[in-house]
Amino acid sequence: MGNKQVKQHFETAKKTGVLKISLLRLDEFPSALKTFPNVLRTLDISENRFTALPEDIEKFTILKHLNASGNKIAVVPDCIGTLVKLETLNMMNNLLTSVPRSLSNCVHLKQVILSNNQINTFPTMFCDLKHLDLLDLSRNKITEVPPEVRGLQVTELNLNQNQITVVAEAIADCVKLKTLRLEENCLQISAIHSRILSDSKVCNLCVDGNLFNSKQFNELPGYDAYAERYTAVRKKIS
């Protein structure tokens, strides 16, 4: 798609507040972004060839939705923390090894999707964000879920397909967590603390593909309490 079509996208965005320049094979951000007025509520730059988010993004202070998935982005600039109205952030399928602590300033975040990157440390800056409902960190290289996780306000935490060997007991203290996905990690049965089963609100604990079998899981202390929560939720759905 040529420059003329890209220009049309920018002209439309001035009226709608929605700029979608996905699937254009772009490797450099259009120069028009530097002088673009602060009217964007949605920015979709997915499925291109970008290697970094531009510093210019900091001026779009009313942005609510940012989709930068399917690029080659390795670094997120600290200035993303100025996007305090941001509600959804999708950066799946990139090359991220970490995300900046400044994201803790984005207090209105509801959904964060960072799956299929190279993140190796649990991003604790998302803990204590009161509106965060979904955090997807699947298909990364995280090895440990730290005690800080107790502050998470999410109802769903997806950690499938990482390299996790340790899950802090404190995850049982998450006040809203109902779905915890830990499939295809490196967990021994001893890593599943009984409090997660007996004292948490988790009613959907997915642990297939780890270093134990379903029989061992079913025999854990607290499993009966977990099974009751699981069954109760299934009855409501049906």
GUDO-774462 format. One record per residue (C-alpha): residue number from 1; residue in three letters; z, x, y. Coordinates in pm, 1 decimal. Each point is the difference from the previous one (the first is absolute). Example, Ala and Ser with C-alpha at 12.3 -4.5 7.8 and 13.67 -1.06 7.14 Angstrom:
2
<r 1, "ALA", <780.0, 1230.0, -450.0>> <r 2, "SER", <-66.0, 137.0, 344.0>> 
//
This chain:
238
<r 1, "MET", <0.0, 0.0, 0.0>> <r 2, "GLY", <-106.6, 147.8, 333.4>> <r 3, "ASN", <169.6, 45.1, 334.9>> <r 4, "LYS", <-140.6, -327.8, 127.5>> <r 5, "GLN", <180.6, -197.7, -267.2>> <r 6, "VAL", <322.0, 194.4, 56.0>> <r 7, "LYS", <-23.4, -78.8, 370.8>> <r 8, "GLN", <-34.7, -368.0, -83.5>> <r 9, "HIS", <321.4, 16.2, -199.6>> <r 10, "PHE", <179.5, 141.3, 302.8>> <r 11, "GLU", <-143.0, -266.3, 231.3>> <r 12, "THR", <118.1, -272.8, -237.1>> <r 13, "ALA", <344.5, 160.1, -24.7>> <r 14, "LYS", <48.7, -25.4, 377.0>> <r 15, "LYS", <-17.7, -378.2, -36.7>> <r 16, "THR", <178.7, -48.7, -331.8>> <r 17, "GLY", <252.3, 284.0, -16.4>> <r 18, "VAL", <-134.0, 80.0, -348.3>> <r 19, "LEU", <-193.2, 323.3, -58.7>> <r 20, "LYS", <-147.5, 40.0, -345.2>> <r 21, "ILE", <-203.9, 313.9, -60.1>> <r 22, "SER", <42.9, 30.2, -375.3>> <r 23, "LEU", <-257.8, 114.6, -257.0>> <r 24, "LEU", <-205.5, 188.6, 259.2>> <r 25, "ARG", <33.8, 351.8, -149.2>> <r 26, "LEU", <147.8, 122.2, 327.5>> <r 27, "ASP", <164.6, 342.6, 5.2>> <r 28, "GLU", <73.8, 7.1, 372.9>> <r 29, "PHE", <158.5, -271.3, 207.6>> <r 30, "PRO", <-239.7, -159.2, 248.9>> <r 31, "SER", <50.0, 139.8, 348.6>> <r 32, "ALA", <32.8, -356.6, 130.2>> <r 33, "LEU", <348.8, -8.0, -152.0>> <r 34, "LYS", <125.0, 242.5, 265.2>> <r 35, "THR", <-80.1, -236.1, 286.9>> <r 36, "PHE", <48.6, -327.7, -183.6>> <r 37, "PRO", <241.4, -244.1, 170.1>> <r 38, "ASN", <335.9, -75.2, -156.5>> <r 39, "VAL", <-101.0, -335.6, -150.9>> <r 40, "LEU", <-9.2, 75.2, -371.7>> <r 41, "ARG", <220.5, -200.8, -233.0>> <r 42, "THR", <-191.3, 97.0, -316.7>> <r 43, "LEU", <-168.6, 333.3, -74.0>> <r 44, "ASP", <-190.0, 40.7, -326.7>> <r 45, "ILE", <-146.9, 346.5, -57.9>> <r 46, "SER", <9.7, -17.6, -379.7>> <r 47, "GLU", <-248.9, 154.8, -240.9>> <r 48, "ASN", <-133.7, 271.6, 226.4>> <r 49, "ARG", <31.7, 378.6, -7.7>> <r 50, "PHE", <267.7, 60.9, 260.7>> <r 51, "THR", <234.2, 294.2, -62.3>> <r 52, "ALA", <262.2, -89.5, 263.4>> <r 53, "LEU", <113.2, -285.2, 218.8>> <r 54, "PRO", <-88.1, 65.1, 365.1>> <r 55, "GLU", <277.3, 65.4, 250.7>> <r 56, "ASP", <-168.0, -267.0, 214.4>> <r 57, "ILE", <145.7, -260.7, -230.7>> <r 58, "GLU", <331.5, 27.8, 187.0>> <r 59, "LYS", <-133.8, -202.5, 293.0>> <r 60, "PHE", <-61.0, -310.9, -210.2>> <r 61, "THR", <357.2, -115.6, 43.1>> <r 62, "ILE", <-65.4, -366.1, -87.1>> <r 63, "LEU", <-163.0, 86.4, -335.0>> <r 64, "LYS", <138.3, -210.4, -287.2>> <r 65, "HIS", <-227.8, 88.8, -290.7>> <r 66, "LEU", <-134.4, 345.3, -86.9>> <r 67, "ASN", <-221.6, 54.9, -304.5>> <r 68, "ALA", <-102.7, 361.9, -53.5>> <r 69, "SER", <-34.0, -16.9, -379.2>> <r 70, "GLY", <-271.2, 178.6, -192.7>> <r 71, "ASN", <-41.4, 304.0, 222.4>> <r 72, "LYS", <92.4, 368.9, -32.9>> <r 73, "ILE", <294.3, -5.5, 236.8>> <r 74, "ALA", <257.9, 270.0, -71.7>> <r 75, "VAL", <220.9, -32.1, 308.5>> <r 76, "VAL", <139.3, -291.3, 198.5>> <r 77, "PRO", <86.8, 103.2, 358.1>> <r 78, "ASP", <355.2, -52.2, 130.8>> <r 79, "CYS", <-142.2, -217.6, 277.3>> <r 80, "ILE", <-46.0, -284.4, -249.4>> <r 81, "GLY", <363.7, -74.9, 77.0>> <r 82, "THR", <-108.1, -138.7, 338.2>> <r 83, "LEU", <-164.4, -294.6, -178.5>> <r 84, "VAL", <323.9, -194.7, 9.4>> <r 85, "LYS", <-166.8, -338.0, -61.0>> <r 86, "LEU", <-167.7, 114.3, -322.5>> <r 87, "GLU", <51.6, -246.2, -286.8>> <r 88, "THR", <-232.5, 126.8, -273.4>> <r 89, "LEU", <-100.5, 357.8, -81.1>> <r 90, "ASN", <-249.0, 71.3, -276.8>> <r 91, "MET", <-79.6, 364.7, -69.5>> <r 92, "MET", <-63.5, -15.1, -373.2>> <r 93, "ASN", <-260.4, 229.4, -156.6>> <r 94, "ASN", <42.1, 294.3, 236.1>> <r 95, "LEU", <136.8, 355.6, -26.5>> <r 96, "LEU", <342.8, -42.7, 158.8>> <r 97, "THR", <279.4, 230.5, -115.3>> <r 98, "SER", <255.1, -157.3, 235.2>> <r 99, "VAL", <35.9, -248.5, 284.2>> <r 100, "PRO", <173.0, 62.0, 334.7>> <r 101, "ARG", <360.1, -102.9, 65.6>> <r 102, "SER", <-119.6, -166.6, 319.5>> <r 103, "LEU", <-111.5, -296.8, -211.6>> <r 104, "SER", <364.7, -107.1, 6.9>> <r 105, "ASN", <-72.9, -110.9, 358.8>> <r 106, "CYS", <-243.3, -261.8, -130.7>> <r 107, "VAL", <276.3, -253.5, -45.7>> <r 108, "HIS", <-233.8, -297.2, -56.4>> <r 109, "LEU", <-169.2, 144.7, -308.9>> <r 110, "LYS", <-28.0, -257.1, -279.8>> <r 111, "GLN", <-238.1, 167.7, -245.5>> <r 112, "VAL", <-64.4, 370.1, -59.9>> <r 113, "ILE", <-256.3, 104.0, -261.4>> <r 114, "LEU", <-23.1, 373.2, -69.6>> <r 115, "SER", <-118.3, -4.2, -361.3>> <r 116, "ASN", <-225.3, 269.6, -145.0>> <r 117, "ASN", <95.1, 288.2, 227.6>> <r 118, "GLN", <178.7, 332.7, -60.1>> <r 119, "ILE", <345.5, -91.7, 134.0>> <r 120, "ASN", <269.8, 196.7, -185.2>> <r 121, "THR", <319.8, -108.4, 176.6>> <r 122, "PHE", <124.4, -356.2, 39.1>> <r 123, "PRO", <-64.0, -98.6, 365.9>> <r 124, "THR", <350.4, -99.1, 108.5>> <r 125, "MET", <-115.2, -87.6, 353.0>> <r 126, "PHE", <-83.1, -345.6, -136.7>> <r 127, "CYS", <361.3, -67.7, -93.3>> <r 128, "ASP", <183.7, -238.2, 234.9>> <r 129, "LEU", <-321.7, -156.1, 137.3>> <r 130, "LYS", <125.6, -357.4, 0.8>> <r 131, "HIS", <-336.3, -174.8, -28.3>> <r 132, "LEU", <-160.3, 221.2, -265.0>> <r 133, "ASP", <-77.6, -220.4, -300.5>> <r 134, "LEU", <-239.0, 211.2, -210.5>> <r 135, "LEU", <-8.8, 377.9, -44.9>> <r 136, "ASP", <-272.4, 125.4, -234.5>> <r 137, "LEU", <30.6, 369.1, -89.2>> <r 138, "SER", <-176.4, -18.2, -335.5>> <r 139, "ARG", <-223.9, 280.1, -124.3>> <r 140, "ASN", <164.0, 282.5, 191.8>> <r 141, "LYS", <205.0, 305.7, -106.8>> <r 142, "ILE", <352.0, -116.2, 81.2>> <r 143, "THR", <260.5, 147.5, -235.7>> <r 144, "GLU", <323.9, -158.8, 121.4>> <r 145, "VAL", <123.4, -325.1, 154.3>> <r 146, "PRO", <284.9, 113.8, 231.2>> <r 147, "PRO", <328.4, -177.2, 91.1>> <r 148, "GLU", <-138.5, -89.8, 345.1>> <r 149, "VAL", <-207.4, -262.9, -176.7>> <r 150, "ARG", <302.1, -233.0, 18.4>> <r 151, "GLY", <-108.1, -84.6, 354.8>> <r 152, "LEU", <-336.4, -142.6, -102.0>> <r 153, "GLN", <-47.4, -364.1, 96.8>> <r 154, "VAL", <-310.7, -56.4, -215.0>> <r 155, "THR", <-37.2, -267.6, -267.0>> <r 156, "GLU", <-253.0, 215.7, -186.4>> <r 157, "LEU", <-7.3, 377.6, -51.5>> <r 158, "ASN", <-293.9, 141.4, -195.2>> <r 159, "LEU", <51.3, 350.2, -138.7>> <r 160, "ASN", <-235.8, -23.6, -297.0>> <r 161, "GLN", <-182.3, 314.7, -111.2>> <r 162, "ASN", <207.3, 266.3, 169.4>> <r 163, "GLN", <198.8, 284.8, -158.9>> <r 164, "ILE", <345.0, -151.2, 44.1>> <r 165, "THR", <285.4, 134.8, -212.8>> <r 166, "VAL", <294.9, -115.9, 212.3>> <r 167, "VAL", <78.1, -343.5, 144.7>> <r 168, "ALA", <311.7, -14.4, 216.5>> <r 169, "GLU", <259.3, -254.7, -108.1>> <r 170, "ALA", <3.0, -110.1, 365.4>> <r 171, "ILE", <-324.4, -190.5, -52.5>> <r 172, "ALA", <219.7, -273.1, -145.6>> <r 173, "ASP", <137.2, -53.5, 352.4>> <r 174, "CYS", <-336.8, -112.4, 142.3>> <r 175, "VAL", <86.5, -344.9, 127.7>> <r 176, "LYS", <-344.6, -158.9, -39.4>> <r 177, "LEU", <-169.3, 202.2, -274.2>> <r 178, "LYS", <-133.8, -227.5, -272.8>> <r 179, "THR", <-299.9, 188.6, -141.0>> <r 180, "LEU", <36.1, 368.7, -86.5>> <r 181, "ARG", <-303.3, 165.9, -157.0>> <r 182, "LEU", <64.1, 330.8, -177.2>> <r 183, "GLU", <-274.4, -1.7, -263.2>> <r 184, "GLU", <-159.0, 323.8, -121.5>> <r 185, "ASN", <251.6, 246.2, 135.3>> <r 186, "CYS", <213.1, 267.1, -172.7>> <r 187, "LEU", <321.3, -198.0, -39.6>> <r 188, "GLN", <242.7, 49.9, -285.5>> <r 189, "ILE", <198.9, -306.5, -104.2>> <r 190, "SER", <308.0, 157.5, 162.7>> <r 191, "ALA", <-174.2, -24.3, 338.8>> <r 192, "ILE", <22.4, -380.9, -6.7>> <r 193, "HIS", <349.0, -54.9, 137.9>> <r 194, "SER", <187.4, -300.7, -131.6>> <r 195, "ARG", <74.5, -122.1, 354.9>> <r 196, "ILE", <-371.4, -61.5, 54.5>> <r 197, "LEU", <17.0, -240.4, -291.2>> <r 198, "SER", <341.8, -155.5, 51.4>> <r 199, "ASP", <73.1, 7.6, 374.4>> <r 200, "SER", <-333.7, -5.8, 185.4>> <r 201, "LYS", <-231.7, -284.4, 99.4>> <r 202, "VAL", <-290.8, 153.2, -189.0>> <r 203, "CYS", <-153.2, -265.9, -223.8>> <r 204, "ASN", <-326.6, 178.2, -78.5>> <r 205, "LEU", <54.9, 358.6, -117.0>> <r 206, "CYS", <-320.3, 159.1, -130.1>> <r 207, "VAL", <64.3, 317.3, -200.0>> <r 208, "ASP", <-275.3, 23.1, -262.5>> <r 209, "GLY", <-158.7, 339.7, -55.1>> <r 210, "ASN", <312.5, 212.9, 41.1>> <r 211, "LEU", <186.1, 224.3, -246.2>> <r 212, "PHE", <176.6, -282.8, -184.6>> <r 213, "ASN", <-94.3, -311.6, -190.3>> <r 214, "SER", <66.7, -367.7, 61.9>> <r 215, "LYS", <273.1, -10.7, -265.6>> <r 216, "GLN", <198.5, 268.2, 183.7>> <r 217, "PHE", <-47.6, -188.9, 325.9>> <r 218, "ASN", <114.3, -330.1, -152.8>> <r 219, "GLU", <317.3, 165.1, -131.6>> <r 220, "LEU", <112.5, 137.6, 336.7>> <r 221, "PRO", <335.0, -119.7, 142.4>> <r 222, "GLY", <-70.4, -281.8, 244.3>> <r 223, "TYR", <-331.4, -97.6, -156.0>> <r 224, "ASP", <120.9, -355.2, -77.5>> <r 225, "ALA", <81.3, -61.8, 367.4>> <r 226, "TYR", <-344.0, 126.6, 98.7>> <r 227, "ALA", <-165.0, -218.1, -268.2>> <r 228, "GLU", <172.5, -307.0, 144.6>> <r 229, "ARG", <-138.1, 70.5, 348.3>> <r 230, "TYR", <-344.7, 68.2, -143.7>> <r 231, "THR", <-1.0, -324.9, -198.4>> <r 232, "ALA", <129.5, -206.6, 291.9>> <r 233, "VAL", <-283.0, 120.8, 223.4>> <r 234, "ARG", <-260.8, -70.8, -267.5>> <r 235, "LYS", <131.1, -355.4, -37.7>> <r 236, "LYS", <-33.1, -57.5, 374.7>> <r 237, "ILE", <-360.3, 124.5, -5.7>> <r 238, "SER", <-95.2, -221.5, -293.5>> 
//
